[in-house]
């Protein structure tokens, strides 16, 4: 979903897992630094946490709405993963 945003800074290597891509930073110019920042889950988490913290200070109502939507999305993802695991167990005997 965000691959077009990362494309100028990364190159596609191959699939990494279910619905995941393996991308590496482009080694040319300053693109390697930005590429490392957008492909590193730890780095992205720091950027997201910093943005949400600033949002809570500057625009509390809008940030609260966005955080509620993201929380709902995370809950839906967790339910989908649980459903997939249960279906995998149920159909493993067949």
Buried (B, 14 or more C-beta within 10 A) or exposed (E): EEEEEBEEBBEEEEEEEEEEBEBEBBEEEEBBEBBBBBBEEEEEEEEEEEEBEEBEEEEEEEBEEBEEEEEEEEEEEEEEEEEEEEEEEEEEEE
